[in-house]
Amino acid sequence: MPGVVVVYLGLIAAFLGGVSLLRPLSFLTIRTRRQATVVLALSLVVVVMGASLPAREVRVAMPRTQLDQFAPVYQFSEFHSIRIMAPKEQVYRALTLVTADEIALFRTLTWLRRFGRPGPESILNPPPHLPVLDVAARTSFLVLAEEPDREIVLGTLVAAPRGWRPSGKPTPDGFKALIVTTNTPGFASATMNFRIEDSGPTACTLTTETRVYATDAVTRRRFAGYWRMIYPGSALIRRMWLRAIARRAESGPRQNS
């Protein structure tokens, strides 16, 4: 989070400096275009510094979830949760059926991530009326583990060495080995889960966590800049995703068919 904060403070300051090049914002004590140029330059330095801050490596001491099994070590993560007034089986069904069109701002934020390009079908460009998880599993993600009414885990490679090609069909064991045992530089993997836990007689808590592991320092630095730029949008998508699942689950079984 410190890196994200620094990057976005720098971007905000850079925006104000850019505006002041057109018309100095005297209420911010930027009274000349020369001062605006200095503000813009310093702001860009702050952005680079924020993007370059080291990412601390985290190791799971005692695996507790399926996510812990497949991502026991990581440098980047985000976690979100929501309490839902519905039984676990109803929440899990809603989780597997929710579509992109039910998730507020999903289309807008993924369009921005794609820079407005149409692109192939993927989790960033899902077709309408199809469950988001189905689209993810059919395209770039691999279902690593699934415990109905409890947890589902998906994984994907977000970076690989130039020219690398998988030797065979991707498998959960192969994905786990890549994270746990590989020393090959250039790889970065992302692992995401949704997990449901009881939270009272007629309620449960749904959480989602994403973890990213880079196998070497160079890949980690490169990914850090990307992660810190997309983090606010990514976090917003996750929160809206959980709310969409909650709405579907709480609306009753008839709406989940």
C-alpha positions as CSV (number, residue, x, y, z in Angstrom):
1,M,0.0,0.0,0.0
2,P,2.7,2.6,0.7
3,G,3.9,2.3,-2.9
4,V,0.4,2.7,-4.2
5,V,-0.1,5.8,-2.1
6,V,3.2,7.4,-3.3
7,V,2.4,6.6,-6.9
8,Y,-1.0,8.2,-6.8
9,L,0.1,11.2,-4.8
10,G,2.7,11.7,-7.6
11,L,0.1,11.3,-10.3
12,I,-2.3,13.8,-8.7
13,A,0.6,16.3,-8.3
14,A,1.6,15.6,-12.0
15,F,-1.9,16.3,-13.1
16,L,-2.0,19.6,-11.3
17,G,1.4,20.5,-12.7
18,G,0.2,19.7,-16.2
19,V,-2.9,21.8,-15.8
20,S,-0.8,24.7,-14.5
21,L,1.3,24.6,-17.6
22,L,-1.9,25.7,-19.4
23,R,-3.1,28.0,-16.7
24,P,-1.1,28.4,-13.4
25,L,-3.1,27.4,-10.4
26,S,-2.3,30.3,-8.1
27,F,-4.4,29.0,-5.3
28,L,-1.9,26.2,-5.1
29,T,1.0,28.8,-5.1
30,I,1.8,27.7,-8.7
31,R,2.0,31.2,-10.2
32,T,4.2,30.7,-13.3
33,R,4.6,28.0,-16.0
34,R,8.2,27.6,-14.9
35,Q,6.9,26.6,-11.4
36,A,4.4,24.3,-13.1
37,T,7.2,22.6,-15.0
38,V,9.2,22.0,-11.7
39,V,6.1,20.6,-10.1
40,L,5.4,18.3,-13.0
41,A,9.0,17.1,-13.1
42,L,9.2,16.5,-9.4
43,S,5.8,14.7,-9.4
44,L,7.1,12.3,-12.1
45,V,10.1,11.5,-10.0
46,V,7.8,10.7,-7.1
47,V,5.8,8.4,-9.3
48,V,8.9,6.5,-10.3
49,M,10.1,6.3,-6.7
50,G,6.7,4.9,-5.6
51,A,6.7,2.4,-8.4
52,S,10.3,1.3,-7.4
53,L,9.7,0.8,-3.7
54,P,10.7,-2.8,-2.7
55,A,7.9,-5.3,-2.2
56,R,8.2,-7.3,1.0
57,E,8.0,-11.1,0.6
58,V,5.4,-12.9,2.7
59,R,5.5,-16.6,3.5
60,V,2.6,-18.5,5.0
61,A,3.8,-20.3,8.1
62,M,0.8,-22.6,8.6
63,P,-1.3,-23.3,5.5
64,R,-5.0,-23.0,6.4
65,T,-6.8,-22.6,3.1
66,Q,-6.5,-23.9,-0.5
67,L,-5.1,-20.5,-1.4
68,D,-2.3,-21.1,1.1
69,Q,-1.5,-24.4,-0.5
70,F,-1.1,-22.9,-4.0
71,A,0.3,-19.5,-3.0
72,P,2.4,-20.0,0.1
73,V,4.8,-17.2,-0.8
74,Y,4.0,-13.8,-2.4
75,Q,5.0,-10.2,-2.7
76,F,1.8,-8.5,-3.7
77,S,-1.7,-9.1,-2.4
78,E,-5.2,-7.6,-1.9
79,F,-8.0,-8.9,0.3
80,H,-11.7,-8.0,0.5
81,S,-14.7,-9.4,2.4
82,I,-18.4,-9.0,2.7
83,R,-21.1,-10.4,5.0
84,I,-24.0,-11.9,3.2
85,M,-27.4,-12.8,4.7
86,A,-27.8,-16.1,2.9
87,P,-26.6,-19.7,3.5
88,K,-23.3,-20.9,2.2
89,E,-24.7,-23.1,-0.6
90,Q,-26.7,-20.1,-1.9
91,V,-23.7,-17.8,-1.8
92,Y,-21.5,-20.4,-3.6
93,R,-24.1,-20.8,-6.3
94,A,-24.3,-17.0,-6.8
95,L,-20.5,-16.9,-6.9
96,T,-20.4,-19.3,-9.8
97,L,-23.3,-17.7,-11.7
98,V,-22.6,-13.9,-11.4
99,T,-21.9,-12.2,-14.7
100,A,-19.9,-9.1,-15.6
101,D,-23.1,-7.2,-16.3
102,E,-24.1,-7.6,-12.7
103,I,-20.9,-6.1,-11.4
104,A,-21.0,-2.3,-11.1
105,L,-18.3,-0.5,-13.1
106,F,-16.8,-3.8,-14.3
107,R,-17.1,-3.0,-18.0
108,T,-15.8,0.5,-17.5
109,L,-12.7,-0.4,-15.4
110,T,-11.8,-3.4,-17.6
111,W,-12.2,-1.2,-20.7
112,L,-9.7,1.2,-19.2
113,R,-7.3,-1.7,-18.4
114,R,-7.5,-2.7,-22.1
115,F,-6.9,1.0,-23.1
116,G,-10.2,0.8,-25.0
117,R,-9.0,-2.0,-27.3
118,P,-11.6,-4.8,-28.0
119,G,-9.3,-7.8,-27.5
120,P,-10.1,-11.5,-27.3
121,E,-12.6,-13.0,-24.9
122,S,-11.1,-12.9,-21.4
123,I,-11.8,-11.9,-17.8
124,L,-11.1,-8.4,-19.0
125,N,-13.4,-8.7,-21.9
126,P,-16.1,-11.2,-21.0
127,P,-19.2,-11.8,-23.2
128,P,-22.5,-10.8,-21.7
129,H,-24.7,-13.2,-19.8
130,L,-21.9,-15.7,-19.0
131,P,-20.6,-16.3,-15.5
132,V,-17.3,-14.4,-15.0
133,L,-15.6,-17.4,-13.4
134,D,-16.5,-19.6,-16.4
135,V,-15.0,-17.1,-18.7
136,A,-11.8,-16.9,-16.6
137,A,-11.4,-20.7,-16.5
138,R,-12.0,-21.0,-20.2
139,T,-9.4,-18.4,-21.1
140,S,-6.4,-17.4,-19.1
141,F,-7.0,-18.9,-15.7
142,L,-6.7,-22.4,-14.4
143,V,-9.0,-23.8,-11.7
144,L,-6.5,-25.0,-9.1
145,A,-8.9,-26.2,-6.4
146,E,-12.6,-26.3,-5.7
147,E,-14.4,-27.1,-2.5
148,P,-18.1,-26.6,-3.2
149,D,-19.8,-24.2,-0.7
150,R,-16.4,-23.3,0.7
151,E,-13.6,-22.2,-1.6
152,I,-12.5,-21.9,-5.2
153,V,-9.0,-21.0,-6.3
154,L,-7.8,-19.9,-9.7
155,G,-4.3,-19.1,-11.0
156,T,-2.6,-17.6,-14.0
157,L,0.8,-16.5,-15.2
158,V,1.1,-12.7,-15.5
159,A,4.7,-12.8,-16.7
160,A,7.0,-15.4,-18.3
161,P,10.5,-15.4,-19.9
162,R,10.6,-14.3,-23.5
163,G,10.0,-17.3,-25.8
164,W,8.9,-19.6,-23.0
165,R,6.2,-22.1,-23.8
166,P,4.5,-24.6,-21.5
167,S,5.7,-28.2,-22.1
168,G,2.2,-29.6,-21.7
169,K,-1.3,-29.0,-20.5
170,P,-1.3,-26.8,-17.4
171,T,-2.1,-28.6,-14.2
172,P,-2.7,-27.5,-10.6
173,D,0.4,-29.5,-9.5
174,G,2.5,-27.8,-12.2
175,F,1.3,-24.4,-11.1
176,K,2.1,-25.1,-7.5
177,A,5.6,-26.3,-8.4
178,L,6.2,-23.1,-10.4
179,I,5.6,-21.1,-7.2
180,V,7.2,-23.3,-4.6
181,T,10.2,-24.8,-6.3
182,T,11.2,-22.9,-9.4
183,N,14.4,-20.8,-9.4
184,T,13.9,-19.7,-13.0
185,P,13.8,-15.9,-13.3
186,G,11.2,-14.1,-15.3
187,F,8.0,-15.7,-14.0
188,A,5.2,-14.0,-12.1
189,S,2.1,-15.9,-11.1
190,A,-1.3,-14.6,-9.8
191,T,-3.5,-16.7,-7.6
192,M,-7.0,-15.7,-6.6
193,N,-9.6,-17.3,-4.3
194,F,-13.1,-16.9,-3.1
195,R,-13.8,-18.4,0.3
196,I,-17.0,-18.7,2.3
197,E,-17.2,-19.1,6.1
198,D,-20.1,-19.2,8.5
199,S,-21.0,-16.0,10.2
200,G,-24.2,-16.8,12.1
201,P,-27.2,-19.0,11.7
202,T,-28.4,-17.4,8.5
203,A,-25.3,-15.5,7.3
204,C,-21.8,-16.1,6.1
205,T,-18.7,-14.1,5.1
206,L,-17.4,-14.2,1.6
207,T,-13.8,-13.2,1.1
208,T,-11.6,-12.9,-2.0
209,E,-7.8,-12.6,-1.9
210,T,-5.3,-12.2,-4.8
211,R,-1.6,-13.0,-4.4
212,V,1.2,-12.4,-6.9
213,Y,4.6,-14.0,-6.7
214,A,7.6,-13.0,-8.9
215,T,10.5,-15.4,-9.0
216,D,13.3,-12.9,-9.2
217,A,14.1,-9.3,-8.2
218,V,14.0,-7.9,-11.8
219,T,10.5,-9.3,-12.5
220,R,9.4,-8.1,-9.1
221,R,10.5,-4.5,-9.8
222,R,8.8,-4.5,-13.2
223,F,5.5,-5.9,-11.8
224,A,5.6,-3.5,-8.8
225,G,5.0,-0.5,-11.1
226,Y,2.2,-2.2,-12.9
227,W,0.5,-3.4,-9.7
228,R,0.7,0.0,-8.0
229,M,-0.9,1.7,-11.0
230,I,-3.8,-0.8,-11.4
231,Y,-4.4,-1.4,-7.7
232,P,-7.2,1.1,-7.0
233,G,-9.2,-0.1,-10.0
234,S,-8.5,-3.8,-9.2
235,A,-9.6,-3.3,-5.6
236,L,-12.8,-1.5,-6.8
237,I,-13.6,-4.4,-9.1
238,R,-13.2,-6.9,-6.3
239,R,-15.5,-5.0,-4.0
240,M,-18.2,-4.6,-6.7
241,W,-17.8,-8.3,-7.5
242,L,-18.5,-9.3,-3.9
243,R,-21.5,-6.9,-3.8
244,A,-22.9,-8.5,-7.0
245,I,-22.6,-11.9,-5.5
246,A,-24.3,-10.7,-2.3
247,R,-27.2,-9.2,-4.2
248,R,-27.7,-12.4,-6.2
249,A,-27.4,-14.7,-3.2
250,E,-29.8,-12.6,-1.0
251,S,-32.4,-12.3,-3.7
252,G,-33.2,-16.0,-3.3
253,P,-32.7,-19.3,-5.1
254,R,-35.2,-18.4,-7.9
255,Q,-33.0,-15.5,-9.1
256,N,-29.9,-17.8,-9.2
257,S,-31.2,-20.1,-11.9
